[in-house]
Structures are given as structure tokens and as C-alpha cells.
Amino acid sequence: MVKKTFSVTCCDSIAVPVSIETDISKGLPFFCIVGLADVSVKEASERVKRAITNSSFTFPRGRISVNLSPAYVHKKGSHFDLAIAIGILSCTGEIEGKTDDSIFIGELSFDGTIKPVREIALLLSEEHDKWGIKKIFVPEGNYMEAALFTMNSEISIIPVGSLDETIYRIKGEEYKVERKLTEVNKEEIKCKDFRDVKGHEEIKEAIMIAVAGFHNMLIIGPPGTGKTMMARRIPGILPPMTMEEMAQTTRIYSFANKLDENNPIIRNRPFRQINGSITPAALIGGGKIPVPGEISLAHNGVLFFDEMLEAPPKVIDAMRGPLQDRKIDIVRKSGSITFPADFLLIGASNPCHCGFLGDKTKKCTCTVSEIKRYRSRLSGSVSDRIDICVETGRIDYKTLKTGSGMSTLYMKEQIRRVRDIQNERGYINGMMNDRQTEKLCVLTESGEELIREIYSTMDISPRRYYKILRVARTIADFAGSSFVEAEHIAAAAYYTRFFQEREEE
């Protein structure tokens, strides 16, 4: 007699249903698992046998054959244990309940307990209900994750702690067990206050605009002027994540094996810091079995690129595609895989190789050709995708001793207010396409006149034109204005200037 149970595997970061066909026939004791299974799956034979025996069930004698279908999809992982055990017990008549509408996920211990699955985020999807699945049995340690990934479907998540309990649940019987599902504690953001940053109010305002409107930003200034100090305080002002964003980001971290039992869900926006010594593979991802890089680990969050222009040009240029498409495609012999990479780029750089160009106290030792060579590392294609560029310098003694300014709490409240405005419109300003920008950036007469003059006299590209409009829309949102006025256009044009334009003034 052949019995079917169901589990799931991950193929190129996509959950694929697996039908587990179990057949028991007469003959010498033999346990065989087929269907392109790796070693961890084939080792299930001994775990399943001991778990069934030690759970007071009878392990059948004879030839046991288990087929994992479809056979052309590679299966790996120990999470097939539970489904295989249920299939065997269904064949022996121990289980009479319905199992063809359920998915079983869990690794079995010899004593029959069910261990949590480390990469369960890759195995779950809201698409499961399209397969006719109504219930998913998961280890109790994975309950919170499973509930997150099926929150918009009608699938029931059933946490189980042992093989005994699973069978009772299938039969619809009460299983008395004293336990309490562990709540996942929200990770606290430990970040210093912006109030501690003396001066630099213009930079703080630019950071608010960048975060609220999702505008990529570059901060330029000599060493010791607070670029890194301010960037590291950005996690404290990021808007909260939606449930969908939590699920997306958690799936990436699960794929990269960066989750732990205490915090299996990414609840706060990621903040990833890299520097000029990073390799292309570490930035965009790769490997024989592709894993996400830093740009994907920063998905729905911030990628802080410290000392950005110290990186080789090929590293900086590697971000061009992800900044435009908000994803990264990695191609290998075995196939291709796509990782999301929708992140906010915050770059920090010295103005030249020695770092003191424009500094009021130290003289720059770089030649003109060295300065041009240094700045040429940032290609035009990448700079076109950076919306805001600001310069920072040394503060005076009076500001150092008495200066204070906007706090993290104030900045966060302002950013949340502006995000609410954008959410009501249905678009985040920095993510609007050209058509959406034209529709939502309603210019006043003076604003129209100024942007026309800027486009004509400064010989800017259409890309730069729309960049100014999007940044101006965010500035207008901070001002509480429904229309984009001339002063908003002027501020946006100032923020979008790069090295060369600032030097020409």
C-alpha cells in the first residue's frame, strides 16, 4: 500500500512542494530513500526508526521505500524526518486521520521530540494554499516564524513538540502537554542620540530627507568631522517595518544562516556597515552555492558605505544595477538566483586621498591629477543614482562647547509624519518612476519657472531633473505643503549637486 504525505524544499530561494510516497512490502528489513536526496535526507532512515520505536509505536518489518517527488528537484535538509515518519505510520495503520491537505516540517530526535528547523523561512510561503494545503505542522520552536510567513493566507499553523503529539493532532484528539510557546522578543535598537552630535544641523536635515524619502545619500568631508558618527545614529530614526517587510528580510537572513533561536525574526530595519576594503563577492553575494551579499542583507534597511571612494571602481560600479533594479541576479552553472536588494545607500567619503581638501586647519597634499583620479572612482552611472550630496566640515570651538540640536526622537517623529503622508499617496518619493513623479510633484507657478530655468541653464540630464523633483517633493512634505514651491526646488537642486559643481562656485 502506498501512502502520500507532503513536505517542502527550497529551490533557488523558492519553496517547492515535495510529495513523499511511502511503500512497505514483504521482504528482508530494508529502508531506502530515493528522489535526488542528499546525505542529510538519507540519514533520516535511522532517526525515523528510533523516533517511532521510542514513541511507543511499532516500526514495521519488511522493505520500506520512500520516494521524494518530483525526482528532478534536489532535496536537502533534515526537515523531511517528520513527513517520512507520518508516511510510515499511515502505511501501518497507526494513523487514520487525513494527511493529504497538510505539510509536515521537522527534524526528529531519537526520543521522538521534534527539533526546530534553522532555515524554515525558506520553506514557507503564502502560496502554499494554492497547492490545496490547509495545515502546516511545524516544530514549536518555529511557530512564530511560520505564523509570520503565512499571515495573509488561511493556512493553519500547528506547532508540535513530538511525534506522539503530531499523531494526536492529526487524529483531532486532545493532547495534554504543559508548555508555553516562546514569544520572540523584539530586538532593541541600541543607538546613540543625534543630540550628542554638536552642530551639523544641515547634515541632520539632509539625513532626515534621505531617510524619509528613501533618497540615496553621500556625505563628504575631512576625517574627524562626524560623517561616521552621524551615519551610525541612523538606525534610531528609521521608520518601523511592516509585516511584509519583516517576512522578506527574515527570509534573506535565513538563507544566509544569520538567524538564531533567540531572535528568529528580523523586526527592525537592517543597518549594514561596510568600508572600502570590501570585495565584490561580499558586496553582491556569490559562492558555489550563492549566498546573499551585503546589499541583500541591507534589504528594506540601510547600507552604510564608509570610506566609499577608497574602494576599487569595480566594487562601486557593482552597485549600479542593484541601485536601479533593487535586486541582484547571480548566475552559476547550476542556474541563476535572484536576491532582493532594495536598500537605502548612505555613503561617506573624504574629499581627496589625503582627506584634507577644503579643510580650514590642515593643508591638502594631493595633486590635481590625484584628486581627479580619486574622485573618478565614483562613475557617473553610480553618482546619477545618488540623490543627495552634502559636505561636512569642522565645527568651531563655541559650537563644540555649547552646541546642541535635533534629537533622535524629534527626527524620528518628523520622518514618521512624512512617511505617513507618502503612504497615503501610495508611493515613497525616492522610489517613484518618472510618470509618478510628474503626477505627484505638483509645481506652483514659481516652482515651474525655477525648475525650467535650472534645466535650461545648467544643462542637466532628464535623470537629474526627476531627481530634483523627487527630493523637492520630500522637502515639501516636511514643510506640510501639498504643492512643490520654488524654495523646495532650490533646496533640492542644492542637495543634488556633486563635487564638480560645488568647486565651480
PyMOL commands that set and color helices and strands:
alter all, ss='L'
color gray80, all
select helices_A, chain A and resi 39-42+44-54+81-91+120-122+126-131+140-149+163-171+194-196+201-213+227-231+234-237+243-255+280-284+294-297+308-310+313-317+320-325+368-375+380-383+397-402+408-425+429-431+434-440+445-457+462-479+486-495+499-504
alter helices_A, ss='H'
color red, helices_A
select strands_A, chain A and resi 2-11+14-25+30-34+63-69+102-104+107-108+114-115+135-139+156-160+217-220+271-274+285-286+291-292+302-305+327-332+335-340+344-349+388-391
alter strands_A, ss='S'
color yellow, strands_A
deselect
rebuild
show_as cartoon
